[in-house]
Amino acid sequence: DPVTASPDQTLDDFLDRVAWSSRHTAYPVVADGRALGIIPFRCFSDVPRAEWPTRRVADCMVARDALPTLTADDDLGAAVAALRRSGLGRTLVLDGERLVGLLSISDVARAVA
């Protein structure tokens, strides 16, 4: 059950309600049960602080179309390949368009260890 962001949230609101309490480096973006992308925490350094109250998560997220995705049935090889292609070290795990998980390269490393 990954912590998620809404595409309509302002960056300010997202930080206050989500990021400060969960402290992850990336968050899936979900609307109406559909996975839309991932917002990496590094986007906050790319947006001037004065714009956080007006900029939306959707403005900064990496869209699902630009990410390799996985299903729960994909094997470890497919997961590693997807993570290498993602550029974020994370990828969405989907059931159709519904988010069922977020996988990171560190998750794979822990599982292998």
Accessible surface in RSA format (square Angstrom, percent):
REM  Atomic radii and reference values for relative SASA: ProtOr
REM  Chains: A
REM  Algorithm: Lee & Richards
REM  Probe-radius: 1.40
REM  Slices: 20
REM RES _ NUM      All-atoms   Total-Side   Main-Chain    Non-polar    All polar
REM                ABS   REL    ABS   REL    ABS   REL    ABS   REL    ABS   REL
RES ASP A   1   182.98 128.2 119.92 119.4  63.06 149.1  38.69  91.0 144.30 143.9
RES PRO A   2    40.34  29.4  16.24  14.8  24.10  87.6  27.68  22.9  12.66  78.7
RES VAL A   3    59.04  38.9  49.20  44.5   9.84  23.7  55.14  47.9   3.90  10.6
RES THR A   4    53.24  37.9  39.79  40.3  13.45  32.1  10.11  13.6  43.13  65.2
RES ALA A   5     2.77   2.5   0.00   0.0   2.77   6.3   2.20   3.1   0.57   1.5
RES SER A   6    43.57  36.8  41.37  55.2   2.20   5.1  27.03  57.6  16.54  23.2
RES PRO A   7    13.33   9.7  12.92  11.8   0.41   1.5  12.92  10.7   0.41   2.5
RES ASP A   8   103.69  72.6 100.11  99.6   3.58   8.5  28.71  67.6  74.98  74.8
RES GLN A   9    29.53  16.5  23.33  17.0   6.21  14.8  19.08  40.6  10.46   7.9
RES THR A  10    23.42  16.7  22.49  22.8   0.93   2.2  17.64  23.7   5.79   8.7
RES LEU A  11     0.00   0.0   0.00   0.0   0.00   0.0   0.00   0.0   0.00   0.0
RES ASP A  12    34.00  23.8  33.95  33.8   0.05   0.1   9.05  21.3  24.95  24.9
RES ASP A  13    41.93  29.4  37.97  37.8   3.96   9.4  19.57  46.0  22.37  22.3
RES PHE A  14     0.41   0.2   0.41   0.3   0.00   0.0   0.41   0.2   0.00   0.0
RES LEU A  15     5.47   3.0   5.47   3.9   0.00   0.0   5.47   3.8   0.00   0.0
RES ASP A  16   104.82  73.4  79.42  79.0  25.40  60.1  21.90  51.5  82.92  82.7
RES ARG A  17   175.02  73.5 146.40  74.6  28.62  68.1  43.05  58.8 131.96  80.0
RES VAL A  18    19.57  12.9  17.08  15.5   2.49   6.0  19.43  16.9   0.14   0.4
RES ALA A  19     2.00   1.8   0.08   0.1   1.93   4.4   0.08   0.1   1.93   5.1
RES TRP A  20   127.59  51.2 117.75  57.0   9.85  23.1 106.14  56.6  21.45  34.8
RES SER A  21    96.75  81.8  57.83  77.2  38.92  89.7  53.14 113.2  43.61  61.1
RES SER A  22    28.16  23.8   9.47  12.6  18.69  43.1  15.53  33.1  12.63  17.7
RES ARG A  23   173.28  72.8 142.78  72.8  30.50  72.6  61.83  84.5 111.45  67.5
RES HIS A  24    91.15  49.8  82.49  57.3   8.66  22.1  54.44  56.1  36.71  42.7
RES THR A  25    82.38  58.6  75.69  76.7   6.70  16.0  74.95 100.7   7.43  11.2
RES ALA A  26     4.38   4.0   2.53   3.9   1.85   4.2   2.53   3.6   1.85   4.9
RES TYR A  27     0.94   0.4   0.91   0.5   0.04   0.1   0.82   0.6   0.13   0.2
RES PRO A  28     0.92   0.7   0.92   0.8   0.00   0.0   0.92   0.8   0.00   0.0
RES VAL A  29     0.01   0.0   0.00   0.0   0.01   0.0   0.00   0.0   0.01   0.0
RES VAL A  30    32.48  21.4  24.17  21.9   8.31  20.0  24.17  21.0   8.31  22.5
RES ALA A  31    30.54  28.1  22.66  35.0   7.88  17.9  29.72  41.9   0.82   2.2
RES ASP A  32   148.24 103.8 105.09 104.6  43.16 102.0  39.02  91.8 109.22 108.9
RES GLY A  33    45.31  55.9   0.00   N/A  45.31  55.9  33.35  91.5  11.97  26.8
RES ARG A  34   108.36  45.5 108.36  55.2   0.00   0.0  37.20  50.8  71.16  43.1
RES ALA A  35     0.06   0.1   0.00   0.0   0.06   0.1   0.00   0.0   0.06   0.2
RES LEU A  36    36.86  20.5  31.52  22.5   5.34  13.4  32.85  23.1   4.01  10.8
RES GLY A  37     0.00   0.0   0.00   N/A   0.00   0.0   0.00   0.0   0.00   0.0
RES ILE A  38     0.00   0.0   0.00   0.0   0.00   0.0   0.00   0.0   0.00   0.0
RES ILE A  39     0.22   0.1   0.08   0.1   0.13   0.3   0.08   0.1   0.13   0.4
RES PRO A  40     9.61   7.0   9.61   8.8   0.00   0.0   9.61   7.9   0.00   0.0
RES PHE A  41    68.25  34.1  66.62  41.3   1.63   4.2  67.13  40.7   1.12   3.2
RES ARG A  42   138.68  58.2 128.54  65.5  10.14  24.1  62.97  86.1  75.71  45.9
RES CYS A  43     7.69   5.8   7.14   8.0   0.54   1.3   7.69  19.5   0.00   0.0
RES PHE A  44    10.97   5.5   8.18   5.1   2.79   7.3   8.18   5.0   2.79   8.0
RES SER A  45    99.96  84.5  59.08  78.9  40.88  94.2  55.67 118.5  44.30  62.1
RES ASP A  46   111.86  78.4  79.28  78.9  32.57  77.0  30.77  72.4  81.09  80.9
RES VAL A  47     9.33   6.1   5.55   5.0   3.79   9.1   5.93   5.1   3.41   9.2
RES PRO A  48    77.42  56.4  64.32  58.6  13.10  47.6  76.71  63.3   0.71   4.4
RES ARG A  49   138.04  58.0 130.16  66.4   7.87  18.7  63.65  87.0  74.39  45.1
RES ALA A  50    93.37  85.9  62.04  95.7  31.33  71.3  72.94 102.7  20.43  54.1
RES GLU A  51    65.19  37.4  64.31  48.7   0.88   2.1  25.52  49.4  39.67  32.4
RES TRP A  52    38.34  15.4  38.34  18.6   0.00   0.0  38.34  20.4   0.00   0.0
RES PRO A  53    67.31  49.1  53.41  48.7  13.90  50.5  54.47  45.0  12.84  79.8
RES THR A  54   103.17  73.4  84.37  85.5  18.79  44.8  74.90 100.6  28.27  42.7
RES ARG A  55    74.19  31.1  73.87  37.7   0.32   0.8  25.46  34.8  48.73  29.5
RES ARG A  56   104.90  44.0 104.90  53.5   0.00   0.0  22.89  31.3  82.01  49.7
RES VAL A  57     0.00   0.0   0.00   0.0   0.00   0.0   0.00   0.0   0.00   0.0
RES ALA A  58    46.70  42.9  30.00  46.3  16.71  38.0  30.12  42.4  16.59  43.9
RES ASP A  59    82.54  57.8  49.26  49.0  33.28  78.7  15.66  36.9  66.88  66.7
RES CYS A  60    21.57  16.3   2.67   3.0  18.90  44.4   8.64  21.9  12.93  13.9
RES MET A  61    43.48  22.5  24.01  15.9  19.46  46.3  24.01  20.4  19.46  25.8
RES VAL A  62    40.20  26.5  35.94  32.5   4.26  10.3  40.20  34.9   0.00   0.0
RES ALA A  63    44.93  41.3  41.73  64.4   3.20   7.3  41.73  58.8   3.20   8.5
RES ARG A  64    51.92  21.8  48.89  24.9   3.04   7.2   8.08  11.0  43.84  26.6
RES ASP A  65   140.35  98.3 100.48 100.0  39.87  94.3  40.49  95.3  99.86  99.6
RES ALA A  66    73.82  67.9  39.64  61.2  34.18  77.7  51.93  73.1  21.89  58.0
RES LEU A  67    11.97   6.7   0.10   0.1  11.87  29.8   1.94   1.4  10.03  27.0
RES PRO A  68    19.62  14.3   7.57   6.9  12.05  43.8  18.42  15.2   1.20   7.5
RES THR A  69    53.83  38.3  32.13  32.6  21.70  51.7   2.92   3.9  50.91  77.0
RES LEU A  70    10.76   6.0   8.69   6.2   2.06   5.2   9.97   7.0   0.79   2.1
RES THR A  71    69.03  49.1  65.19  66.1   3.84   9.2  59.84  80.4   9.19  13.9
RES ALA A  72    85.19  78.3  51.79  79.9  33.40  76.0  57.69  81.2  27.50  72.9
RES ASP A  73   138.59  97.1 107.13 106.6  31.47  74.4  34.24  80.6 104.35 104.1
RES ASP A  74    62.16  43.5  38.25  38.1  23.91  56.5   5.36  12.6  56.80  56.6
RES ASP A  75    97.73  68.5  86.47  86.1  11.27  26.6  45.33 106.7  52.41  52.3
RES LEU A  76    95.35  53.1  85.33  61.0  10.02  25.2  88.93  62.5   6.42  17.3
RES GLY A  77    50.08  61.8   0.00   N/A  50.08  61.8  38.86 106.6  11.22  25.1
RES ALA A  78    39.67  36.5  27.76  42.8  11.91  27.1  35.86  50.5   3.81  10.1
RES ALA A  79     8.54   7.9   8.54  13.2   0.00   0.0   8.54  12.0   0.00   0.0
RES VAL A  80    49.62  32.7  49.62  44.9   0.00   0.0  49.62  43.1   0.00   0.0
RES ALA A  81    42.17  38.8  36.56  56.4   5.61  12.8  41.50  58.4   0.67   1.8
RES ALA A  82     1.07   1.0   1.07   1.7   0.00   0.0   1.07   1.5   0.00   0.0
RES LEU A  83     5.49   3.1   0.36   0.3   5.12  12.9   0.59   0.4   4.89  13.2
RES ARG A  84   194.42  81.6 160.48  81.8  33.94  80.8  44.56  60.9 149.85  90.8
RES ARG A  85   158.32  66.5 126.57  64.5  31.75  75.6  74.86 102.3  83.45  50.6
RES SER A  86    13.29  11.2   0.00   0.0  13.29  30.6   0.28   0.6  13.01  18.2
RES GLY A  87    65.05  80.2   0.00   N/A  65.05  80.2  42.25 115.9  22.80  51.1
RES LEU A  88    23.16  12.9   6.47   4.6  16.70  42.0  10.74   7.5  12.43  33.4
RES GLY A  89    20.38  25.1   0.00   N/A  20.38  25.1  16.69  45.8   3.69   8.3
RES ARG A  90    52.93  22.2  52.93  27.0   0.00   0.0   0.14   0.2  52.79  32.0
RES THR A  91     0.00   0.0   0.00   0.0   0.00   0.0   0.00   0.0   0.00   0.0
RES LEU A  92     0.00   0.0   0.00   0.0   0.00   0.0   0.00   0.0   0.00   0.0
RES VAL A  93    21.73  14.3  21.73  19.7   0.00   0.0  21.73  18.9   0.00   0.0
RES LEU A  94    12.42   6.9  11.42   8.2   1.00   2.5  11.42   8.0   1.00   2.7
RES ASP A  95    85.78  60.1  75.08  74.7  10.70  25.3  15.89  37.4  69.89  69.7
RES GLY A  96    63.67  78.5   0.00   N/A  63.67  78.5  43.37 119.0  20.30  45.5
RES GLU A  97    79.55  45.7  74.16  56.1   5.39  12.8  30.04  58.1  49.51  40.4
RES ARG A  98   129.53  54.4 127.99  65.2   1.54   3.7  57.32  78.3  72.21  43.8
RES LEU A  99    23.47  13.1   9.06   6.5  14.41  36.2   9.06   6.4  14.41  38.8
RES VAL A 100    57.00  37.5  25.40  23.0  31.60  76.1  31.77  27.6  25.23  68.4
RES GLY A 101    13.35  16.5   0.00   N/A  13.35  16.5  13.35  36.6   0.00   0.0
RES LEU A 102    44.01  24.5  22.13  15.8  21.88  55.0  22.32  15.7  21.68  58.4
RES LEU A 103    39.35  21.9  39.35  28.1   0.00   0.0  39.35  27.6   0.00   0.0
RES SER A 104    10.62   9.0  10.55  14.1   0.07   0.2   7.77  16.6   2.85   4.0
RES ILE A 105    83.71  47.6  83.42  62.1   0.29   0.7  83.43  60.1   0.28   0.8
RES SER A 106    50.06  42.3  46.88  62.6   3.18   7.3  37.10  79.0  12.96  18.2
RES ASP A 107    44.49  31.2  38.28  38.1   6.21  14.7  15.18  35.7  29.31  29.2
RES VAL A 108    13.11   8.6  11.36  10.3   1.75   4.2  13.11  11.4   0.00   0.0
RES ALA A 109    60.83  55.9  48.60  75.0  12.23  27.8  56.63  79.7   4.20  11.1
RES ARG A 110   160.05  67.2 141.59  72.2  18.46  44.0  78.16 106.8  81.89  49.6
RES ALA A 111    86.56  79.6  46.56  71.8  40.01  91.0  59.58  83.9  26.98  71.5
RES VAL A 112   103.59  68.2  73.32  66.4  30.27  72.9  79.87  69.4  23.72  64.3
RES ALA A 113   119.49 109.9  50.92  78.6  68.57 156.0  75.21 105.9  44.28 117.3
END  Absolute sums over single chains surface
CHAIN  1 A     6377.4       4851.5       1525.8       3380.4       2996.9
END  Absolute sums over all chains
TOTAL          6377.4       4851.5       1525.8       3380.4       2996.9
